[in-house]
Amino acid sequence: MTVAHESEPYGALPWAPRYWGADEFMAHDFGDVGRLFELEDGCIVMTPAPSIRHQRIARRLINAIEACLQADDLDLDVEGPVNYRLNSDTVFAPDIAVFRRDTDSDLYVEPHEIEILAEVTSINPNRDRLTKMNRYARTKCEWYWIIDQNTLVIDVYRLDGDLYRQVAAVTPGTATTLPGPVRLTIDPGTLA
């Protein structure tokens, strides 16, 4: 049990309301609390652990991308979730990131290292479809995929100026090659 002292009304909880910088956030040990933490404009955002279906879809897509990277001998890596440092006070954790192997840090990837970011929708799909899409576009990430965990449709977006434009909507039932730097051919129905 954590007890806060009168002089410290919020105690030492990591989510005490105050401003956090990306470096401080990355260095902090949040412990194993079964939650995912992100940093948005200096504020810590905590979400529940993803559902089993969500994790299965992300894992299977990561495995398919990794096989494609190896087969095509691309100097890229894929992981998820990863810490994606958007700027000095924002660190998101996209479900899947395809990035250069020669990253500057082992703790996080930065915008200039990213090729593709992907999110599997969860309880709040608006965060993936609005908030994260807007923030990723600001970092000039060229490719953004959103996988709807209910329908298994993969929406593929490409940066056009400052906004993402949808270039494909891949539906379950047919193997399709997704546009972009990784020529992945997949039937989204195999992800669940």
C-alpha positions as CSV (number, residue, x, y, z in Angstrom):
1,M,0.0,0.0,0.0
2,T,1.4,3.4,-1.0
3,V,0.7,6.2,1.5
4,A,1.1,9.8,0.4
5,H,2.5,12.3,2.9
6,E,0.7,15.6,3.4
7,S,3.7,17.4,1.9
8,E,3.4,15.1,-1.2
9,P,-0.3,14.7,-1.9
10,Y,0.3,12.4,-4.9
11,G,3.1,10.4,-3.3
12,A,5.6,8.8,-5.8
13,L,3.1,7.4,-8.2
14,P,4.3,7.6,-11.8
15,W,1.0,9.1,-12.9
16,A,1.0,12.0,-10.5
17,P,-0.2,15.0,-12.5
18,R,2.9,16.9,-13.6
19,Y,4.9,17.5,-16.7
20,W,7.2,14.7,-18.0
21,G,9.9,15.0,-20.6
22,A,10.6,12.2,-23.0
23,D,14.0,11.4,-21.5
24,E,12.6,11.3,-18.0
25,F,9.7,9.2,-19.1
26,M,12.0,6.7,-20.9
27,A,14.3,6.4,-17.8
28,H,11.4,5.9,-15.3
29,D,10.7,2.3,-14.1
30,F,6.9,1.9,-14.1
31,G,7.2,-1.6,-12.8
32,D,5.1,-4.5,-14.1
33,V,1.5,-3.2,-13.5
34,G,-0.1,-4.9,-16.6
35,R,-0.6,-1.5,-18.3
36,L,0.8,0.3,-21.3
37,F,2.1,3.8,-20.7
38,E,2.5,6.5,-23.3
39,L,3.5,10.1,-23.0
40,E,1.5,12.8,-24.8
41,D,2.4,16.4,-24.6
42,G,4.1,15.8,-21.2
43,C,1.2,13.9,-19.7
44,I,1.3,10.2,-19.0
45,V,-1.5,8.2,-20.6
46,M,-2.2,4.8,-19.2
47,T,-4.2,2.2,-21.0
48,P,-5.3,-1.4,-20.1
49,A,-3.3,-4.3,-21.5
50,P,-4.5,-5.2,-25.0
51,S,-7.0,-8.0,-25.5
52,I,-5.7,-11.5,-26.5
53,R,-7.3,-11.0,-30.0
54,H,-5.5,-7.7,-30.4
55,Q,-2.2,-9.2,-29.4
56,R,-2.7,-12.2,-31.7
57,I,-3.4,-10.0,-34.7
58,A,-0.3,-7.8,-34.0
59,R,2.0,-10.8,-33.4
60,R,0.9,-12.6,-36.6
61,L,1.3,-9.4,-38.6
62,I,4.8,-8.8,-37.1
63,N,5.7,-12.4,-38.0
64,A,4.5,-12.0,-41.6
65,I,6.4,-8.7,-42.0
66,E,9.6,-10.2,-40.5
67,A,9.4,-13.1,-43.0
68,C,9.0,-10.6,-45.8
69,L,11.9,-8.5,-44.6
70,Q,14.2,-11.5,-44.5
71,A,13.0,-12.9,-47.8
72,D,13.6,-9.5,-49.5
73,D,16.9,-9.0,-47.6
74,L,15.8,-5.5,-46.5
75,D,17.9,-3.6,-43.9
76,L,14.8,-3.1,-41.7
77,D,13.5,-4.5,-38.5
78,V,10.0,-4.9,-37.1
79,E,8.9,-4.9,-33.5
80,G,5.9,-4.1,-31.5
81,P,5.0,-2.4,-29.4
82,V,8.0,0.0,-29.4
83,N,8.6,3.4,-27.8
84,Y,8.3,5.9,-30.6
85,R,9.7,9.3,-29.6
86,L,7.7,11.8,-31.6
87,N,9.4,14.8,-29.9
88,S,10.8,16.0,-26.5
89,D,7.5,15.4,-24.6
90,T,5.6,12.7,-26.5
91,V,6.4,9.0,-26.7
92,F,3.7,6.7,-28.2
93,A,3.8,2.9,-28.3
94,P,2.6,1.8,-31.7
95,D,1.6,-1.8,-31.9
96,I,3.9,-2.4,-34.9
97,A,6.9,-0.4,-36.2
98,V,9.0,-1.1,-39.2
99,F,12.3,0.8,-38.8
100,R,15.9,1.0,-39.9
101,R,18.2,-1.6,-38.2
102,D,20.8,1.1,-37.3
103,T,18.7,3.0,-34.8
104,D,20.3,5.6,-32.7
105,S,18.9,4.2,-29.5
106,D,17.9,0.8,-28.1
107,L,15.2,2.4,-25.9
108,Y,13.1,4.0,-28.6
109,V,12.9,4.8,-32.3
110,E,12.6,8.3,-33.8
111,P,10.8,9.7,-36.8
112,H,13.8,9.6,-39.1
113,E,14.2,5.9,-38.5
114,I,10.6,4.8,-39.2
115,E,9.3,3.3,-42.5
116,I,5.8,2.1,-41.3
117,L,3.7,2.5,-38.2
118,A,0.7,0.3,-37.6
119,E,-2.0,0.2,-35.0
120,V,-4.5,-2.6,-34.2
121,T,-7.7,-1.0,-33.1
122,S,-8.7,-1.5,-29.5
123,I,-11.5,-0.3,-27.2
124,N,-11.0,3.3,-28.3
125,P,-10.4,3.2,-32.1
126,N,-10.7,7.0,-32.3
127,R,-7.3,7.2,-30.6
128,D,-5.8,5.2,-33.5
129,R,-7.9,6.8,-36.3
130,L,-7.7,10.4,-35.1
131,T,-5.1,11.2,-32.4
132,K,-2.3,8.9,-33.5
133,M,-2.9,9.4,-37.2
134,N,-2.6,13.1,-36.8
135,R,0.4,12.9,-34.5
136,Y,2.2,10.4,-36.8
137,A,1.5,12.6,-39.8
138,R,3.2,15.5,-38.0
139,T,6.4,13.4,-37.7
140,K,6.3,12.8,-41.4
141,C,6.0,9.0,-41.1
142,E,5.2,8.1,-44.7
143,W,3.2,4.9,-44.1
144,Y,0.5,4.2,-41.5
145,W,-1.6,1.1,-41.3
146,I,-4.7,0.6,-39.2
147,I,-5.9,-3.0,-38.6
148,D,-9.5,-3.2,-37.4
149,Q,-9.5,-6.1,-34.9
150,N,-13.2,-6.7,-35.5
151,T,-13.4,-6.8,-39.3
152,L,-9.7,-7.5,-40.0
153,V,-9.6,-4.8,-42.7
154,I,-6.2,-3.3,-43.1
155,D,-6.5,0.4,-44.0
156,V,-3.2,1.6,-45.6
157,Y,-2.5,5.3,-45.6
158,R,0.3,7.2,-47.2
159,L,1.4,10.7,-46.2
160,D,0.4,13.3,-48.8
161,G,1.8,16.7,-47.7
162,D,0.7,17.0,-44.0
163,L,-2.2,14.5,-44.1
164,Y,-2.6,10.8,-44.7
165,R,-4.6,9.6,-47.7
166,Q,-6.0,6.1,-47.9
167,V,-4.3,4.2,-50.7
168,A,-5.8,0.7,-49.9
169,A,-8.4,-1.1,-47.8
170,V,-7.4,-4.8,-47.7
171,T,-10.3,-7.1,-46.8
172,P,-10.2,-10.7,-45.6
173,G,-10.6,-13.5,-48.1
174,T,-8.0,-12.6,-50.7
175,A,-4.2,-12.4,-50.5
176,T,-3.2,-8.9,-51.5
177,T,0.2,-7.1,-51.7
178,L,0.2,-4.0,-49.6
179,P,1.7,-0.9,-51.1
180,G,4.8,0.6,-49.5
181,P,8.4,-0.1,-48.7
182,V,7.7,-3.7,-47.6
183,R,6.0,-5.7,-50.3
184,L,3.9,-7.8,-47.9
185,T,1.3,-10.1,-49.5
186,I,-1.3,-11.2,-47.0
187,D,-4.9,-12.2,-46.5
188,P,-6.0,-10.3,-43.4
189,G,-8.3,-13.2,-42.6
190,T,-5.2,-15.2,-41.5
191,L,-4.4,-12.7,-38.7
192,A,-7.1,-13.8,-36.3
